[in-house]
């Protein structure tokens, strides 16, 4: 019916697609920052550490306002290619999708309307002390409240829950490893060939420092996020759990959203589900799936499908291709650069589900937006 692949748990994914076909999505992007992003060469989502510090606020401004010669935070130059925000923005504007932007923890607030979840930027994963535990609990509670509100407001529809966290695939690997999944060699990155060795060194340093603490509680998901996570992860888990009672949730992203899904499972199974302020009644795990791009799945330097099978994630992916695009910047996606971000894959999936856009029409909309950006 749709040009959407279902490589893992296809029966669950197909039921989800059938349930939400024709429903207008709601776009929610959770913005966060980790000082892991300042490590040289850790990410291609910004050519320099200074640029990577502004990537999230620049993407937020572009998602909300589109291209502007007077942008407060222009999209930063990447190592190669263009921001995946172009894909998301083309769908949001072309199909009239409502937008909610959440600040889970940024060095500076976005310049456009947003909702503050009361978080803070995370310290580097290698520290083993990324966030105060109280901040993690606050982010989860705030995310869950907003998820409940949006789920009730848009009952029967679905949320595209996306993220913007530079170096977030490194915090994803840390979280997955801490939860007991053998994630080494499986996560993606914004580089054409994943920097697994660099990620693993950072992750192991953080986990070892945390586990050396006599008060470390590896079985408690909140404590693990506080040690080696980022603010987006726990906020997104709260939003998804809160919304799932009344609406669908498309966790839009690759490795980062698979880590969020694994965190949701851990929260669901842990004693936290029986304590005040934790997961609400009526949570429906079958309403939550992960959706990403073809570039993530076809990344030869990672193993997205293998990781999804380990976690048991219902995985969807768009077949969007820029192979025949007239813009070299977009063809860079086919060379392995960028791959995903700010829910690009989820938005491409939604473009087919809601108004049944063909992939050709989607490419045309993205090219038109890029042309507008390039026009002086």
C-alpha positions as CSV (number, residue, x, y, z in Angstrom):
1,X,0.0,0.0,0.0
2,X,2.8,2.4,1.0
3,X,6.4,2.5,-0.1
4,X,7.5,1.8,3.5
5,X,9.7,-1.1,4.5
6,X,9.0,-3.2,7.6
7,X,12.3,-5.0,8.3
8,X,11.6,-5.9,12.0
9,X,8.3,-7.1,13.6
10,X,6.4,-6.4,10.4
11,X,3.1,-7.6,11.7
12,X,3.1,-4.9,14.5
13,X,4.4,-2.3,12.0
14,X,1.7,-3.1,9.5
15,X,-1.1,-2.9,12.1
16,X,0.3,0.5,13.2
17,X,0.4,1.8,9.5
18,X,-3.2,0.5,9.0
19,X,-4.4,2.1,12.2
20,X,-3.0,5.6,11.4
21,X,-3.3,5.8,7.6
22,X,-5.1,9.0,6.7
23,X,-4.7,10.5,10.2
24,X,-3.0,13.9,10.4
25,X,0.3,13.6,12.4
26,X,1.5,16.0,15.1
27,X,5.2,16.9,15.0
28,X,7.1,17.1,18.3
29,X,10.9,17.7,18.3
30,X,12.8,17.4,21.6
31,X,16.0,19.4,21.6
32,X,18.9,18.7,23.8
33,X,22.7,19.0,24.1
34,X,25.5,16.9,25.5
35,X,29.1,18.2,25.8
36,X,30.1,15.0,24.1
37,X,29.3,17.0,20.9
38,X,32.4,19.2,21.6
39,X,34.8,16.3,21.2
40,X,36.7,16.8,17.9
41,X,35.3,14.7,15.0
42,X,32.6,13.0,17.1
43,X,29.9,14.2,14.8
44,X,29.4,15.6,11.3
45,X,26.3,17.5,12.4
46,X,28.2,20.8,12.4
47,X,31.7,21.2,11.0
48,X,33.2,22.6,14.2
49,X,32.5,22.2,18.0
50,X,31.2,25.8,18.0
51,X,28.9,25.0,15.1
52,X,27.6,21.9,16.9
53,X,26.7,23.9,19.9
54,X,24.2,25.8,17.8
55,X,22.9,23.0,15.6
56,X,19.8,22.3,17.7
57,X,18.6,25.9,17.9
58,X,19.4,26.5,14.2
59,X,17.3,23.4,13.3
60,X,14.5,24.5,15.6
61,X,14.4,28.0,14.0
62,X,14.4,26.5,10.5
63,X,11.7,24.0,11.3
64,X,9.5,26.7,12.7
65,X,10.2,29.7,10.4
66,X,11.8,28.1,7.3
67,X,14.6,29.8,5.4
68,X,15.2,33.4,6.3
69,X,18.0,35.9,5.4
70,X,17.6,37.3,9.0
71,X,17.9,34.1,10.9
72,X,19.0,34.4,14.5
73,X,20.7,31.0,14.2
74,X,21.4,30.1,10.5
75,X,21.8,26.4,9.7
76,X,25.4,25.6,10.5
77,X,27.7,24.3,7.7
78,X,28.0,20.5,7.8
79,X,31.0,18.4,6.9
80,X,29.0,17.5,3.8
81,X,25.4,17.7,2.6
82,X,22.5,19.7,4.2
83,X,20.5,19.5,7.3
84,X,17.8,16.8,7.5
85,X,15.6,19.7,8.7
86,X,14.8,20.3,5.0
87,X,13.0,17.0,4.8
88,X,11.0,17.6,7.9
89,X,10.2,21.2,7.1
90,X,9.0,20.3,3.6
91,X,6.5,17.8,5.0
92,X,5.4,20.0,7.9
93,X,4.6,23.0,5.7
94,X,3.3,20.9,2.7
95,X,0.8,19.0,4.8
96,X,-0.1,21.5,7.5
97,X,1.3,19.5,10.4
98,X,1.1,21.1,13.8
99,X,4.6,21.7,15.4
100,X,5.6,21.5,19.1
101,X,9.3,22.2,20.0
102,X,10.6,21.2,23.4
103,X,13.8,22.4,25.1
104,X,15.0,19.5,27.2
105,X,18.4,21.0,27.9
106,X,20.2,23.5,25.6
107,X,23.1,25.9,26.2
108,X,20.8,28.7,25.0
109,X,17.0,28.6,24.3
110,X,15.6,28.5,20.8
111,X,14.7,31.8,19.1
112,X,11.2,30.5,18.2
113,X,8.2,29.5,20.3
114,X,8.9,26.4,22.3
115,X,8.1,24.6,25.6
116,X,10.8,24.4,28.3
117,X,10.9,21.0,30.1
118,X,13.1,22.2,32.9
119,X,16.2,20.3,31.9
120,X,19.9,21.2,31.3
121,X,22.7,20.3,28.9
122,X,24.4,17.0,29.8
123,X,28.1,16.7,30.6
124,X,30.2,14.5,28.4
125,X,29.3,10.8,28.5
126,X,32.9,10.0,29.6
127,X,32.4,11.8,32.9
128,X,29.9,9.2,34.2
129,X,27.9,12.1,35.6
130,X,26.0,13.4,32.7
131,X,23.0,14.8,34.5
132,X,21.7,15.3,38.1
133,X,19.2,12.5,39.0
134,X,16.7,15.2,40.0
135,X,16.9,16.7,36.5
136,X,16.3,13.3,34.9
137,X,13.2,12.7,37.0
138,X,12.0,16.2,36.2
139,X,12.4,15.7,32.5
140,X,10.5,12.4,32.6
141,X,7.6,13.8,34.5
142,X,7.4,16.9,32.3
143,X,7.6,14.8,29.2
144,X,5.0,12.4,30.4
145,X,2.6,15.3,31.3
146,X,3.0,16.8,27.8
147,X,2.6,13.4,26.2
148,X,-0.7,12.9,28.1
149,X,-1.9,16.3,27.0
150,X,-1.0,15.9,23.4
151,X,-2.4,12.3,23.3
152,X,-5.7,13.5,24.7
153,X,-5.8,16.6,22.4
154,X,-5.0,14.5,19.3
155,X,-6.7,11.2,20.3
156,X,-6.8,8.7,17.4
157,X,-4.0,10.5,15.6
158,X,-0.3,10.1,16.1
159,X,2.8,12.0,17.3
160,X,6.0,12.1,15.3
161,X,8.4,12.3,18.3
162,X,11.8,13.5,16.9
163,X,15.0,14.7,18.3
164,X,18.0,17.0,17.8
165,X,21.0,16.1,19.9
166,X,24.4,16.4,18.3
167,X,26.5,13.3,19.2
168,X,23.3,11.6,20.3
169,X,24.3,8.4,18.7
170,X,27.2,8.2,21.2
171,X,24.8,8.7,24.1
172,X,22.5,6.2,22.5
173,X,25.3,3.6,22.4
174,X,26.1,4.4,26.1
175,X,22.4,3.9,27.1
176,X,22.0,0.7,25.1
177,X,25.2,-0.7,26.6
178,X,24.2,0.2,30.1
179,X,20.8,-1.5,29.5
180,X,22.6,-4.7,28.6
181,X,22.5,-4.6,24.8
182,X,25.7,-5.4,22.8
183,X,25.5,-2.2,20.8
184,X,29.2,-2.0,19.8
185,X,29.4,-1.8,16.0
186,X,25.7,-1.4,15.6
187,X,24.8,2.2,16.0
188,X,24.9,4.8,13.3
189,X,26.6,8.2,13.0
190,X,26.4,11.3,10.8
191,X,29.7,10.3,9.3
192,X,29.7,8.2,6.1
193,X,31.6,5.5,8.1
194,X,30.7,5.2,11.7
195,X,33.5,6.1,14.2
196,X,32.9,3.1,16.4
197,X,36.3,3.1,18.1
198,X,35.9,6.7,19.3
199,X,32.4,6.1,20.5
200,X,33.3,3.0,22.4
201,X,36.2,4.6,24.2
202,X,34.0,7.5,25.4
203,X,31.2,5.1,26.4
204,X,33.4,2.7,28.3
205,X,35.1,5.6,30.2
206,X,31.7,6.9,31.3
207,X,30.3,3.5,32.3
208,X,33.4,2.5,34.3
209,X,33.4,5.8,36.2
210,X,29.8,5.4,37.1
211,X,30.1,1.7,38.1
212,X,33.0,2.6,40.3
213,X,30.6,4.7,42.4
214,X,29.4,2.5,45.3
215,X,26.0,4.1,45.0
216,X,25.6,3.2,41.3
217,X,22.3,1.4,40.6
218,X,22.6,-0.2,37.2
219,X,19.2,-1.7,37.4
220,X,17.4,1.7,37.7
221,X,16.9,3.4,34.3
222,X,16.8,6.9,35.7
223,X,20.2,6.5,37.3
224,X,21.7,5.1,34.1
225,X,20.4,8.1,32.1
226,X,21.8,10.4,34.8
227,X,25.2,8.8,34.4
228,X,25.7,8.4,30.7
229,X,22.6,9.7,28.9
230,X,21.4,13.0,27.4
231,X,18.3,15.1,28.3
232,X,16.3,14.2,25.1
233,X,16.3,10.5,25.9
234,X,14.3,10.5,29.1
235,X,12.0,13.4,28.0
236,X,11.2,11.5,24.8
237,X,10.4,8.3,26.8
238,X,8.0,10.3,28.9
239,X,6.3,11.9,25.9
240,X,5.9,8.5,24.2
241,X,4.5,6.7,27.3
242,X,2.2,9.6,28.1
243,X,0.8,9.9,24.6
244,X,0.4,6.1,23.9
245,X,-2.8,5.7,25.9
246,X,-4.8,7.8,23.4
247,X,-2.6,8.3,20.3
248,X,0.0,6.6,18.2
249,X,3.7,7.4,18.6
250,X,6.2,7.3,15.8
251,X,9.7,7.6,17.4
252,X,11.4,9.3,14.4
253,X,15.0,8.5,14.2
254,X,17.6,5.8,14.0
255,X,20.0,4.6,16.7
256,X,18.9,7.4,19.1
257,X,15.2,6.5,18.9
258,X,16.0,2.8,19.3
259,X,17.8,3.7,22.5
260,X,14.7,5.6,23.6
261,X,12.5,2.6,22.8
262,X,14.8,0.4,24.9
263,X,14.6,2.9,27.7
264,X,10.8,2.9,27.4
265,X,10.9,-0.9,27.7
266,X,13.2,-0.7,30.8
267,X,10.9,1.9,32.4
268,X,7.9,-0.2,31.7
269,X,9.4,-3.2,33.3
270,X,11.0,-1.6,36.3
271,X,9.6,-0.8,39.7
272,X,9.4,2.9,38.5
273,X,6.1,2.0,36.9
274,X,4.5,1.5,40.3
275,X,5.7,4.8,41.9
276,X,4.1,8.2,41.8
277,X,4.9,10.3,38.8
278,X,6.0,7.3,36.7
279,X,4.2,5.7,33.8
280,X,0.5,6.5,33.6
281,X,-2.3,4.0,33.5
282,X,-3.5,3.0,30.0
283,X,0.0,3.0,28.4
284,X,-0.2,1.0,25.1
285,X,3.2,-0.3,23.9
286,X,1.6,-1.5,20.7
287,X,1.0,2.2,19.8
288,X,4.7,2.9,19.8
289,X,7.0,2.2,16.8
290,X,10.3,3.6,15.4
291,X,10.5,5.1,11.9
292,X,13.7,6.1,10.1
293,X,15.4,6.6,6.7
294,X,16.7,4.1,4.2
295,X,20.1,5.6,4.6
296,X,20.2,4.5,8.2
297,X,19.3,0.9,7.4
298,X,21.7,0.7,4.4
299,X,24.7,2.1,6.4
300,X,27.3,-0.7,5.9
301,X,29.3,0.5,8.9
302,X,26.5,-0.2,11.3
303,X,23.8,-2.8,11.9
304,X,20.5,-1.1,12.4
305,X,18.3,-4.2,11.7
306,X,20.4,-6.4,14.0
307,X,20.1,-3.8,16.8
308,X,16.3,-3.5,16.3
309,X,16.0,-7.3,16.5
310,X,18.0,-7.4,19.7
311,X,15.7,-4.7,21.3
312,X,12.6,-6.0,19.6
313,X,11.6,-2.7,18.0
314,X,8.8,-2.5,15.5
315,X,10.8,-0.7,12.8
316,X,9.5,1.2,9.8
317,X,11.6,2.9,7.2
318,X,10.9,5.2,4.2
319,X,12.4,4.4,0.8
320,X,13.1,8.1,0.1
321,X,16.0,8.4,-2.3
322,X,17.9,11.4,-3.6
323,X,19.9,9.4,-6.1
324,X,18.4,11.3,-9.0
325,X,18.1,14.7,-7.4
326,X,19.3,17.7,-9.3
327,X,21.0,19.0,-6.2
328,X,24.4,17.7,-5.2
329,X,23.8,18.6,-1.6
330,X,20.9,16.1,-1.5
331,X,22.8,13.4,-3.4
332,X,25.2,13.5,-0.5
333,X,22.7,11.5,1.5
334,X,23.2,8.6,-0.9
335,X,26.9,8.7,0.0
336,X,26.2,8.1,3.7
337,X,26.4,11.7,5.0
338,X,23.9,12.9,7.6
339,X,21.4,10.0,7.2
340,X,18.8,11.2,9.7
341,X,17.8,13.9,12.2
342,X,14.9,16.0,13.5
343,X,12.6,13.2,12.5
344,X,13.4,13.3,8.7
345,X,12.5,9.6,8.2
346,X,9.4,9.8,10.3
347,X,8.2,12.8,8.4
348,X,8.8,11.1,5.1
349,X,6.7,8.1,6.3
350,X,4.0,10.5,7.5
351,X,3.9,12.2,4.1
352,X,2.7,9.0,2.6
353,X,0.4,8.0,5.4
354,X,-1.5,11.3,5.7
355,X,-1.9,12.7,2.2
356,X,-0.5,9.7,0.2
357,X,2.4,11.7,-1.3
358,X,4.5,9.7,-3.7
359,X,8.2,9.7,-3.2
360,X,8.6,11.8,-6.3
361,X,6.3,14.4,-4.9
362,X,8.2,14.4,-1.7
363,X,11.5,14.8,-3.4
364,X,10.1,17.7,-5.4
365,X,8.9,19.4,-2.3
366,X,12.3,19.0,-0.6
367,X,14.1,20.3,-3.7
368,X,11.8,23.3,-3.9
369,X,12.6,24.2,-0.3
370,X,16.4,23.8,-0.9
371,X,16.1,26.0,-4.0
372,X,14.5,28.6,-1.8
373,X,17.3,28.4,0.7
374,X,19.9,28.8,-2.1
375,X,18.3,31.7,-3.8
376,X,19.9,35.0,-2.7
